């Protein structure tokens, strides 16, 4: 068969169903213009997107290990004068 004859045949199309187990969800939030501009500027300065920045900050806020670490720092700060007296600068 010549090439023009082959072009007339349609390629078989296989229809499959795709299940995505780790599908992301869309969330809509309302921001005032000034805040949105600041958010876009921060994302651009970090070389990322607004979505990625919001996701990163939210994940960090929900991280229980981070919360435990920060509470430990607060406790340490409360007793800083003792450490300075006991161990020096």
C-alpha positions in Angstrom: 0.0 0.0 0.0 1.1 3.5 -0.7 1.3 6.1 2.0 -1.8 8.0 0.9 -3.8 4.8 1.2 -2.5 4.1 4.7 -3.6 7.6 5.8 -7.2 6.7 5.1 -7.3 4.0 7.8 -8.2 5.3 11.3 -6.0 4.2 14.1 -7.8 2.1 16.7 -8.7 4.1 19.8 -8.6 2.3 23.1 -10.9 3.7 25.8 -9.7 3.1 29.3 -10.9 4.2 32.7 -8.3 5.9 34.8 -8.6 5.9 38.6 -6.4 8.5 40.4 -5.9 7.6 44.0 -4.0 10.7 45.0 -6.1 13.3 43.3 -5.8 16.9 44.5 -8.8 18.9 45.5 -9.6 22.5 44.5 -10.2 25.0 47.2 -11.5 28.5 46.6 -10.5 31.3 49.0 -11.2 35.0 48.7 -8.3 37.5 49.1 -8.3 41.2 48.9 -6.3 42.7 46.0 -3.5 44.0 48.1 -2.9 40.7 49.9 -3.1 38.8 46.6 -0.5 41.0 45.1 1.8 40.5 48.1 1.3 36.8 47.8 2.1 36.7 44.1 5.2 38.8 44.7 6.4 36.5 47.5 5.8 33.4 45.3 7.7 35.0 42.4 10.6 36.0 44.7 10.8 32.4 45.8 10.6 31.1 42.3 7.3 29.2 42.9 3.6 29.6 42.3 0.9 31.0 44.6 -0.7 27.6 44.8 2.6 25.9 45.7 3.4 28.6 48.3 0.0 28.3 50.0 0.3 24.5 50.0 3.7 24.6 51.5 2.7 27.0 54.3 -0.5 25.1 55.0 1.4 21.8 55.2 4.0 23.4 57.5 1.2 24.7 59.8 -0.4 21.2 60.0 2.9 19.4 60.7 2.6 18.0 64.3 6.4 17.4 64.5 6.9 21.1 63.7 4.4 22.1 66.4 6.2 19.9 68.9 9.6 21.4 68.0 8.3 25.0 68.3 6.7 24.3 71.7 10.1 22.9 72.8 11.8 26.1 71.6 9.4 28.1 73.6 10.1 26.1 76.7 13.8 26.4 76.1 13.4 30.2 75.7 11.5 30.4 79.0 14.5 28.8 80.8 17.3 30.6 78.8 18.5 32.6 81.8 19.1 29.4 83.7 21.2 28.0 80.8 23.2 31.2 80.6 23.9 31.2 84.4 24.7 27.4 84.4 26.7 27.2 81.2 27.7 30.7 80.3 27.3 32.4 76.9 
